[in-house]
Amino acid sequence: MNVLDIVKRAQACCARVPDRNIIERTRQAYEKEFSQMWAEDNLDPLRPRMARDTYNFRRAALLTGGRLFLEARIADCMAAGDRRDAVAAHRSARELFRALEKIEKAFDLEPPLPAGVSPFELPPSRFRQAETADRKRGLNSKKHDLGNLPEGWDIILWDTATSEAYESWPWREALAVHMLAGVRPEELVPGMRPAGWSPGVLVELRSEKCLAITFMPSKSHRGLFGTGITTICIDPTIASRPAAFLAARCRLSANHRIVVSIASKDAVRKAINRLGGDAFGELTVSIAANTIRHQVLADLKVTFGAGEIVATAAGHSTERTQARYGAVQHGRVLVGYISITGLRPPRCGNVERARQLGQRRPRRKKKQE
């Protein structure tokens, strides 16, 4: 097979994957996952005991990452041909052919979904036939860890972060924002959001009794979902110690505002995990930024009741999604929260309908002894 035939065959393989206008951050995540699969020399996205979401992500990474991988090597072949460098062209063609052999087999195992075709029109996926197909989603969610944590665990965590042993710890401001607003780690990373450029989380001391925390939700599916911008106002004089800490930081600034940002969400994730290990020692669960998010949302449910306010705080476009986060029985009443507002109010009604249905449902009579 000559170079041109290999290139045409590779282009045909790429054409099997529709070009679906993927945002840059998602594309990078797919490429990173595909590179890991390529380094492991195993392009099968399905693994034993795998969750459905993980399988779907790895399958998307295989298809998109595989296409991008081939396109890069096709470009190398074409560039060598344009330079009339026969040696480089044949070398690039050999690399392309080796990659093509592996990716074609992987695509045959996981056929790409044609453009315009609904997945419901296709036979069950390989995951549906796997042993984990009946596994309940969310079993590994951090929401389940809250019941295994000691009372006041977040206070213990903060006390450890502000101890002498952590005097030079660089993530204290980020931890305070997590403990007050329950943001996702990626929302502290500067970047473009549907509502515009976000430098991170803006913390502003509007008055001695009003600390405003403003962030742009990172998960919005190109602006279709989410609040766009959420602002949480807290009275730092009566709220928890992280609020007083951020207020003190703001007072040191000329305009009484600071931007809390991080370069890497993984670095903060690992730092909080190590902090939790130092704070609790031989705890059966690990502390993560998402653990804090679940606790904050559980606390907000107790404080304000499940519904619009909690959804706005979480950056959700609907109140239904909060059901996936910390349960009410693990929440505590928060003190000092003044208001929670969003640029785009979430869609409501589901929680109220559930309450009404619960009231209508007849209670079972106890069997008499």
Residue pairs with C-beta under 8 A, 6 or more apart in sequence:
1 9
1 97
3 77
3 81
3 89
3 90
3 93
6 77
6 93
6 96
6 97
6 100
7 74
7 77
7 78
7 93
7 96
9 100
10 70
10 73
10 74
10 96
10 100
11 74
13 67
13 70
13 100
13 103
13 104
13 107
14 67
14 70
14 71
14 74
16 107
16 111
16 112
17 63
17 64
17 66
17 67
17 107
17 112
18 112
18 113
18 114
18 115
20 64
20 115
22 30
22 64
23 222
25 191
27 64
27 68
29 61
30 60
30 61
30 64
30 65
30 68
31 61
31 64
31 65
31 68
33 57
33 58
33 61
33 65
34 61
34 62
34 64
34 65
34 66
34 68
34 69
35 65
37 43
37 45
37 58
37 61
37 62
37 65
38 69
43 62
43 66
43 102
43 103
43 105
43 106
44 106
44 109
44 110
45 55
45 58
45 59
45 61
45 62
45 110
46 55
46 58
46 126
46 127
46 130
47 54
47 55
47 58
48 131
48 132
49 131
49 132
50 127
50 130
50 132
51 132
51 135
51 137
51 139
51 140
52 127
52 132
52 133
52 135
52 137
53 137
55 125
55 127
56 127
59 110
62 106
62 107
62 110
63 107
63 110
63 112
66 103
66 106
66 107
69 99
69 103
70 96
70 99
70 100
70 103
73 92
73 95
73 96
73 99
74 96
76 92
76 95
76 96
77 89
77 92
77 93
77 96
80 88
80 89
80 91
80 92
81 89
109 126
110 126
113 119
113 122
127 133
138 324
141 294
141 324
142 288
142 290
142 291
142 293
142 294
143 294
143 298
143 324
143 325
143 326
143 327
143 330
145 285
145 291
145 294
146 291
146 294
146 295
146 298
146 326
146 327
146 330
147 329
147 330
148 284
148 285
149 283
149 285
149 291
150 156
150 280
153 280
153 287
153 295
154 179
154 292
154 295
155 240
155 241
156 279
156 280
157 175
157 179
157 275
157 276
157 279
157 287
158 175
158 176
158 179
158 240
158 241
158 242
159 279
160 166
160 275
160 278
160 279
161 169
161 171
161 172
161 175
161 275
162 172
162 241
162 245
165 278
166 172
166 275
169 271
169 275
171 262
171 268
171 271
171 272
172 245
173 203
173 245
173 246
173 249
173 258
173 260
174 188
174 260
174 262
174 268
175 242
175 272
175 275
176 242
176 243
176 245
176 246
176 260
177 183
177 188
177 201
177 203
177 213
177 242
177 246
177 260
178 185
178 272
178 289
178 292
178 293
178 296
179 240
179 242
179 292
179 296
180 213
180 232
180 234
180 239
180 240
180 242
180 243
180 246
180 296
181 201
181 213
181 215
181 230
181 232
181 296
181 313
182 292
182 293
182 294
182 295
182 296
182 297
182 300
182 313
182 314
183 201
183 215
183 293
183 315
184 217
184 218
184 219
184 289
184 290
184 293
184 315
185 262
185 265
185 268
185 269
185 289
185 290
186 218
186 265
187 198
187 200
187 201
187 215
187 216
187 217
187 218
187 315
188 200
188 201
188 215
188 260
188 261
188 262
188 265
188 268
189 200
189 218
189 261
189 262
189 263
189 264
189 265
190 197
190 198
190 199
190 200
190 261
191 197
191 198
191 218
192 198
193 216
193 217
193 218
193 220
193 228
194 220
194 222
194 223
194 226
194 228
195 216
195 223
195 228
195 229
195 343
196 216
198 215
198 216
199 259
199 261
200 259
200 260
200 261
200 262
201 213
201 214
201 215
201 259
201 260
201 261
202 212
202 213
202 214
202 215
202 257
202 258
202 259
203 211
203 212
203 213
203 214
203 246
203 249
203 250
203 257
203 258
203 259
203 260
204 211
204 212
204 214
204 250
204 256
204 257
205 211
205 212
205 236
205 247
205 250
205 251
205 256
205 257
206 212
206 233
206 256
208 236
208 237
208 247
209 235
209 236
209 237
210 233
210 234
210 235
210 338
211 233
211 234
211 235
211 236
211 239
211 243
211 246
211 247
211 250
212 231
212 232
212 233
212 234
213 231
213 232
213 233
213 234
213 246
214 229
214 230
214 231
214 232
215 229
215 230
215 315
216 228
216 229
216 230
217 226
217 227
217 228
217 230
217 315
217 316
219 225
219 226
219 315
220 226
220 228
220 317
224 317
225 316
225 317
225 318
226 315
226 316
226 317
226 344
227 312
227 315
227 316
227 317
227 342
227 343
227 344
227 345
227 346
228 342
228 343
228 344
229 342
229 343
230 312
230 313
230 315
230 340
230 341
230 342
230 343
231 339
231 340
231 341
231 342
232 313
232 337
232 339
232 340
233 337
233 338
233 339
233 340
234 243
234 336
234 337
234 338
235 243
235 336
235 337
235 338
236 243
236 244
236 246
236 247
236 336
237 244
237 336
238 335
238 336
239 334
239 335
239 336
239 337
240 334
240 335
240 336
243 336
246 258
249 258
250 256
250 257
250 258
262 268
265 289
268 289
269 288
269 289
272 287
272 288
272 289
272 292
273 286
273 287
273 288
275 287
276 283
276 286
276 287
276 288
276 291
277 283
277 286
277 287
279 287
280 287
285 291
293 314
293 325
294 325
294 326
295 326
295 330
295 331
296 313
296 326
297 310
297 313
297 314
297 322
297 325
297 326
298 325
298 326
298 327
298 328
298 330
298 331
299 326
299 331
299 332
299 333
299 334
300 309
300 310
300 313
300 331
300 334
300 337
300 340
301 310
301 322
301 326
301 327
301 328
301 331
302 328
302 331
302 332
302 333
302 334
303 331
303 333
303 334
303 337
304 310
304 337
304 340
306 319
306 322
306 323
306 328
306 351
307 319
307 348
307 351
307 352
308 319
308 345
308 346
308 348
309 340
310 319
310 322
311 317
311 318
311 319
311 321
311 322
311 346
311 348
312 340
312 341
312 342
312 345
312 346
313 340
314 321
314 322
314 325
315 342
316 322
316 346
317 344
317 346
317 347
318 346
318 347
318 348
318 350
319 346
319 347
319 348
319 349
319 350
319 351
320 350
